[in-house]
Amino acid sequence: MNHLITVIVLALYAYTLISMISVLLLENRNPAKSLSWLLVLLFIPVIGMFLYLLLGQDYRKKKIISKKSIRSVIDRPVASFDISKLDRSMMNDNQVNLIKMLYKNSEAAGYVFNKIDVFSDGESTFNAVFEAISKAKDHIHIEFFIFDDDKISNKLRELLILKAKEGVRVRMIYDYWGSFDLSKKYLKSLKDAGVYYRPFLPFRWRISRSSKINYRNHRKLIIVDGITGFTGGLNIADRYVSGNKLGQWRDTFVQLEGSVVHGLQLLFMVDWFFVDRKLIDGPQYFPEPKKFELNLVQLVNSGPDSDWEAIMQGIASAIATATKYIYIHSPYYMPTDVIDTCMQMAALSGVDVRLMIPAKSDSHLSDASTSSYIQPALEAGVRVYRYSNGFLHSKAIVIDDFISIVGSCNLDERSFSQNFEANAFIYDPATAVKLKELFLKDIEKCEELSLDSWTNRKRRQKLKESFARLFSPLM
């Protein structure tokens, strides 16, 4: 009898495992990602099946958030997308094609005549954010991956409570897992003051909901009165101001004014509808924007709800436009084959390609995996720097004194396909020069890697890194 039960259990297990592998293969994912999950299923049998149900399913085609249907019912002004308004002498054909592609792959409209301020540290960023919020008259919309329950977060909480009591409508989206440490007391104080907050994809004890916990909202957005907006790589946490065991955190954030704030507003509205099932609508959310300098900004968002990996395609295409230089900040560098190849091709063609990564990050596994990608880049002529003055958390790219890319997206598979991300693609010489100057200043706090010394690392270290790389699509 016991033998029969054992045979039945093993047969059911084998059937379930084969079914999962069949579904995985039929999804026709990236081969590296499929292989990673196959290894997990085969070598960690029971736990692997549980992890796949919890983390591994692909929801891109199932449309977790249907943007097009939501946008069709939101009354909003049509964003300007007229390339003829730009001075074409500033742009080559490849740059124009990049703008067109982002418009098609993610409906990233072009917003012109904007004011753009760049911040490179937490203190100046939060000072600007708190100042803008304190001036709010009608509404505040705020969305972050992480709200820590610490000094800077509580300072923000108190300010949001104050504005809510003044009659300002405050809406807040936080990622359920990223902000898991938020206390009930913290949230209750917001609710009692009239702040509307919602978690993004909270955990539920149902397979249909719990299997989506792998898809996190990594976006960082602030919109005040439809006039001022912010986006970038920071979260709401003390470490961006006072540092932690890794040292001071270096990040990049941008403050935006002008028509591009309409794009930030629309993105927040789509996310709010998903978490609350209520539309935000009304002319006060899209006030007539002021006109500033002549430039263009596209807000590109991507995630498991999008038809294309829009940010990855945008970064790859932007790299392909370069003729002079490409400077990249990335805290977690585990690029897709597309990004990796584009960077190598640019370097081999004579473009000055420089990559800056942290000497140490907050993930040992990511550090090891990142190291496995360095040697081919060095061999192609990419100059690689390891930032040692704390933790480099900045996600910023600047190309040819014209294209700047700032946002929440890391150069890894998770950001490109699994997280909900948002990046600003900025076409503006002044912003590009500012970011280039910051990058060159950061080099003073870096160690540049040489091909000879990197190649001669211990074999045991290389094996460790190569093993970690197998799981990079899952990180």
C-alpha positions in Angstrom: 0.0 0.0 0.0 2.8 2.4 1.0 4.6 1.5 -2.2 1.5 2.3 -4.3 1.0 5.7 -2.6 4.7 6.5 -3.3 4.3 5.5 -7.0 1.1 7.7 -7.3 2.8 10.7 -5.7 5.9 10.3 -7.9 3.7 10.0 -11.0 1.7 13.1 -10.1 4.9 15.0 -9.4 6.4 13.9 -12.7 3.3 14.9 -14.6 3.2 18.3 -12.9 6.9 18.9 -13.5 6.6 17.9 -17.2 3.5 20.2 -17.6 5.4 23.1 -16.1 8.4 22.6 -18.3 6.0 22.3 -21.4 4.3 25.6 -20.5 7.7 27.2 -19.9 9.0 26.1 -23.3 5.8 27.1 -25.2 6.1 30.6 -23.9 9.1 31.1 -26.1 10.9 33.3 -23.7 14.5 34.5 -23.8 16.5 31.2 -23.9 18.7 32.3 -21.0 15.7 33.0 -18.8 14.0 29.7 -19.8 17.2 27.8 -19.1 17.5 29.4 -15.7 14.0 28.3 -14.7 14.7 24.8 -16.2 17.7 24.5 -13.9 15.6 25.6 -10.9 12.9 23.1 -11.7 15.2 20.2 -12.3 17.8 20.7 -9.6 15.6 22.1 -6.8 12.5 19.9 -7.5 9.8 20.6 -5.0 11.0 24.1 -4.0 11.6 24.9 -7.7 8.0 24.1 -8.6 6.8 26.3 -5.8 9.1 29.2 -6.9 8.0 28.9 -10.5 4.3 29.1 -9.5 5.1 32.1 -7.3 7.7 34.0 -9.4 8.1 32.4 -12.8 4.9 32.9 -14.8 4.9 35.3 -17.7 2.0 37.8 -17.6 3.2 40.0 -20.4 0.6 38.7 -22.8 -2.1 38.6 -20.2 -2.0 42.4 -19.7 -2.0 43.0 -15.9 -2.7 46.6 -16.7 -4.5 47.5 -19.9 -3.1 50.9 -20.6 -4.9 51.5 -23.8 -8.4 50.9 -22.4 -7.7 53.2 -19.4 -6.2 56.0 -21.5 -9.2 55.9 -23.8 -11.5 57.0 -21.0 -9.3 59.6 -19.3 -10.1 63.1 -20.5 -6.8 64.6 -21.1 -5.2 67.1 -23.5 -3.4 65.5 -26.4 0.3 65.7 -25.9 2.3 67.4 -28.6 4.3 65.1 -30.8 5.6 67.2 -33.6 9.3 66.7 -34.4 9.2 69.7 -36.7 9.0 72.0 -33.6 12.6 70.9 -32.8 15.6 72.4 -34.5 16.5 69.5 -36.8 20.1 70.8 -37.0 20.5 69.6 -33.4 19.4 66.0 -34.3 20.6 63.4 -36.7 18.3 60.9 -38.5 19.1 58.2 -36.0 18.0 60.4 -33.1 14.8 61.2 -34.9 14.2 57.5 -35.5 14.7 56.8 -31.7 12.0 59.4 -30.9 9.6 57.8 -33.4 10.3 54.3 -32.1 9.5 55.2 -28.5 6.3 56.8 -29.6 5.3 53.5 -31.3 6.5 51.0 -28.8 5.1 52.7 -25.6 3.0 55.6 -26.7 5.7 57.9 -25.4 4.5 61.2 -26.6 7.0 64.0 -27.1 6.6 66.9 -24.7 8.3 70.2 -25.6 9.5 73.4 -23.9 10.3 72.0 -20.5 12.4 73.1 -17.5 14.7 70.4 -16.3 16.8 70.4 -13.1 19.2 67.6 -12.2 20.0 66.5 -8.6 22.8 64.2 -7.8 22.4 63.6 -4.1 19.6 62.8 -1.7 19.8 66.0 0.4 19.2 68.4 -2.5 16.6 66.0 -4.0 14.5 65.8 -0.9 14.8 69.6 -0.3 13.4 70.2 -3.7 10.7 67.6 -3.3 9.6 68.9 0.1 9.6 72.5 -1.2 7.4 71.6 -4.1 5.0 69.6 -2.0 4.7 72.4 0.6 3.5 74.7 -2.2 0.7 72.3 -3.3 -2.7 73.9 -3.8 -4.8 71.2 -5.4 -3.3 67.8 -5.4 -0.2 65.7 -4.7 0.4 62.4 -6.5 3.3 60.3 -5.2 4.5 56.8 -6.2 7.6 54.9 -5.1 8.9 51.4 -4.8 10.2 51.9 -1.3 8.8 54.1 1.6 11.0 53.2 4.6 9.6 53.9 8.1 12.5 56.2 9.0 13.3 59.9 9.5 13.0 61.1 5.9 9.9 59.1 5.3 8.2 60.3 8.4 9.1 63.9 7.5 7.3 63.3 4.2 4.4 61.7 6.0 4.0 64.7 8.3 4.1 67.0 5.3 1.5 64.9 3.4 -0.8 64.9 6.5 -0.4 68.7 6.7 -1.3 69.3 3.1 -4.3 66.8 3.3 -5.6 68.8 6.3 -5.3 72.0 4.2 -7.7 70.4 1.7 -5.1 69.2 -0.9 -6.0 65.8 -2.4 -3.1 63.5 -1.7 -2.8 60.1 -3.4 0.0 57.7 -2.7 1.0 54.4 -4.3 3.6 52.2 -2.6 4.9 48.8 -3.7 3.7 46.2 -1.3 7.0 44.3 -1.1 9.3 47.2 -1.5 7.6 49.0 1.3 6.8 45.9 3.4 8.3 47.5 6.5 5.8 50.4 6.6 4.0 50.1 10.0 0.2 50.0 10.5 0.7 53.1 12.6 2.4 55.0 9.7 -0.4 54.1 7.3 -3.2 54.7 9.8 -2.0 58.3 10.4 -2.2 59.0 6.7 -5.7 57.5 6.5 -6.9 59.5 9.5 -5.7 62.7 7.9 -7.4 62.0 4.6 -4.5 60.8 2.6 -5.5 58.2 0.0 -2.9 55.4 -0.2 -2.9 52.1 -2.0 -0.4 49.2 -2.2 0.6 47.9 -5.5 -0.1 44.1 -6.0 -0.4 43.2 -2.3 0.2 39.5 -1.5 -2.9 37.3 -1.3 -3.2 33.7 -0.3 -4.5 32.8 -3.7 -2.3 31.4 -6.5 -3.9 33.8 -9.0 -2.7 36.8 -6.9 0.4 35.4 -5.1 1.9 34.3 -8.5 2.2 38.0 -9.4 4.5 38.9 -6.5 7.5 38.8 -9.0 6.1 41.8 -10.7 6.9 44.9 -8.7 6.2 48.6 -9.2 9.7 50.1 -9.3 8.6 53.5 -10.5 9.4 56.8 -8.7 7.0 59.6 -9.5 5.9 62.8 -7.9 3.4 65.2 -9.4 2.3 68.4 -7.7 -0.7 70.4 -9.0 0.0 69.1 -12.5 2.7 71.7 -12.7 5.8 70.2 -11.1 7.0 66.7 -11.4 10.0 64.5 -10.3 11.4 61.1 -11.4 14.6 59.2 -11.1 16.3 56.5 -9.1 15.8 57.5 -5.4 13.4 55.9 -3.0 12.0 57.4 0.2 14.7 56.3 2.7 17.3 57.8 5.0 20.2 56.0 3.3 19.9 58.4 0.3 20.7 61.3 2.7 22.9 59.9 5.5 24.1 56.7 3.9 24.4 53.2 5.5 27.0 50.5 5.8 27.8 50.9 2.1 28.6 54.6 2.7 26.9 57.6 1.1 24.4 56.8 -1.7 24.9 58.5 -5.0 21.8 58.8 -7.2 20.2 60.9 -9.9 16.8 62.6 -9.9 15.2 65.2 -12.1 12.7 67.9 -11.4 10.5 68.7 -14.4 8.2 71.6 -15.3 6.3 72.3 -18.5 4.2 70.0 -20.7 6.1 66.8 -19.7 4.4 66.9 -16.3 1.2 65.9 -18.2 3.0 62.7 -19.1 3.9 62.0 -15.5 0.3 62.7 -14.5 -1.1 60.3 -17.1 1.3 57.5 -16.0 0.2 58.0 -12.3 -3.4 57.9 -13.3 -3.1 54.6 -15.1 -1.4 53.1 -12.1 -4.0 54.6 -9.7 -6.8 53.0 -11.7 -5.1 49.7 -11.4 -4.7 49.9 -7.6 -8.0 51.6 -6.8 -10.3 50.8 -9.8 -11.3 54.5 -9.9 -10.5 57.0 -12.6 -8.9 60.3 -11.7 -10.3 62.9 -14.0 -10.8 66.6 -14.3 -9.2 69.7 -15.9 -7.3 70.6 -12.8 -4.9 67.6 -13.4 -3.8 69.0 -16.7 -3.4 72.7 -16.4 -2.0 74.7 -19.3 1.7 74.3 -19.0 4.2 77.1 -19.1 6.8 77.2 -21.9 10.4 77.0 -21.1 13.5 76.2 -23.1 13.2 74.4 -26.4 13.7 70.7 -25.8 11.8 67.4 -25.9 11.2 64.8 -23.3 9.6 61.4 -23.7 8.4 59.5 -20.6 8.9 55.8 -21.4 7.3 53.2 -19.2 7.5 49.4 -19.5 6.6 46.3 -17.6 4.7 43.1 -17.9 1.7 45.1 -19.1 3.5 46.4 -22.2 3.7 44.9 -25.7 7.4 45.6 -26.0 10.4 45.9 -23.6 10.2 49.6 -24.5 12.9 51.0 -22.2 15.4 48.3 -23.2 14.7 49.0 -26.9 15.0 52.7 -26.2 18.4 52.4 -24.5 19.7 50.0 -27.2 18.6 52.4 -29.9 20.0 55.4 -28.1 23.4 53.7 -27.8 23.3 53.0 -31.5 22.9 56.7 -32.3 26.2 57.6 -30.5 29.1 59.0 -32.6 31.2 60.5 -29.8 30.5 59.1 -26.3 28.2 57.0 -24.1 28.5 57.4 -20.3 26.5 55.0 -18.2 25.7 54.8 -14.5 24.3 51.5 -13.4 24.1 50.0 -9.9 23.1 46.5 -11.1 24.7 45.7 -14.5 23.4 42.4 -15.9 22.6 43.5 -19.4 20.5 41.6 -22.0 22.4 40.3 -25.0 20.9 43.3 -27.0 22.4 46.0 -24.6 25.6 44.1 -24.2 26.1 43.8 -28.0 25.2 47.4 -28.7 27.7 48.7 -26.1 30.5 46.4 -27.5 29.7 47.5 -31.1 29.8 51.2 -30.1 33.2 50.7 -28.4 34.6 48.7 -31.3 33.5 51.5 -33.7 35.5 54.1 -31.8 32.8 55.6 -29.6 34.1 56.5 -26.1 32.0 54.1 -24.1 32.3 54.3 -20.3 30.5 52.3 -17.7 30.4 53.1 -14.0 29.3 50.5 -11.5 29.5 50.3 -7.7 32.5 48.7 -6.1 30.1 47.0 -3.7 26.3 46.9 -3.9 23.6 45.8 -1.5 23.4 42.4 -3.2 26.4 40.0 -3.2 24.7 37.8 -5.8 24.2 40.8 -8.1 27.9 41.8 -7.6 29.1 38.4 -8.6 26.8 38.3 -11.6 27.8 41.8 -12.7 31.5 40.9 -12.6 30.9 38.1 -15.2 29.9 40.7 -17.8 33.0 42.9 -17.4 35.7 41.1 -19.3 33.9 41.1 -22.8 33.2 44.8 -22.3 36.8 45.6 -21.5 38.0 43.5 -24.5 35.7 45.6 -26.8 37.2 48.8 -25.5 34.6 49.8 -22.9 36.2 51.7 -20.1 34.8 50.4 -16.8 35.0 52.2 -13.5 34.1 51.0 -10.0 32.7 53.7 -7.8 34.2 53.5 -4.3 32.8 56.6 -2.5 29.8 54.8 -1.2 27.1 53.1 -3.2 26.4 54.2 -6.8 22.6 53.8 -7.1 22.2 56.2 -10.1 20.5 55.0 -13.3 21.6 57.6 -15.8 22.9 57.5 -19.3 24.2 60.5 -21.4 25.1 60.4 -25.1 26.8 62.9 -27.4 25.8 66.1 -25.4 22.2 65.6 -26.4 20.4 62.5 -25.2 20.0 61.9 -21.5 18.2 58.9 -19.9 17.2 59.1 -16.3 14.8 57.0 -14.3 14.1 53.8 -12.3 15.2 51.2 -14.8 18.4 49.2 -14.1 20.3 47.5 -16.8 19.1 44.0 -16.1 16.4 41.5 -17.1 14.2 42.2 -14.1 13.9 45.9 -14.9 13.5 45.4 -18.6 10.7 42.7 -18.4 9.4 42.1 -14.9 9.2 45.4 -13.0 7.0 48.4 -13.8 9.5 51.0 -14.7 9.6 54.6 -15.9 12.5 56.5 -17.6 12.7 60.0 -19.0 14.4 60.2 -22.4 15.5 63.8 -22.5 16.7 65.5 -25.7 18.4 68.7 -24.5 22.1 69.8 -24.7 22.1 71.6 -21.3 20.8 68.5 -19.4 23.3 66.3 -21.2 26.2 68.5 -20.4 25.2 68.6 -16.8 25.0 64.8 -16.6 28.3 64.5 -18.4 30.0 66.8 -15.9 28.6 64.8 -13.0 29.9 61.6 -14.5 33.4 62.9 -15.1 33.4 64.3 -11.5 32.3 60.8 -10.3 35.3 59.3 -12.0 37.6 61.0 -9.5 36.0 58.6 -6.9 36.5 55.5 -9.0 39.0 52.8 -9.7 39.3 52.1 -13.5 39.6 48.4 -14.3 42.3 47.2 -16.7 41.8 44.2 -18.9 45.1 42.5 -17.8 44.4 42.6 -14.0 40.7 41.6 -14.6 41.7 38.7 -16.7 44.2 37.5 -14.2 41.7 37.1 -11.3 41.6 33.8 -9.5 39.8 31.0 -11.3 37.7 30.2 -8.2 36.3 33.8 -8.3 35.5 33.5 -12.0 33.6 30.3 -11.4 31.6 31.9 -8.6 30.7 34.8 -10.9 29.8 32.6 -13.8 27.5 30.5 -11.6 25.8 33.7 -10.3 25.3 34.8 -13.9 23.1 31.7 -14.6 20.5 33.2 -12.3 20.8 36.8 -13.6 17.5 36.6 -15.6 15.8 35.8 -12.3 17.3 38.6 -10.1 
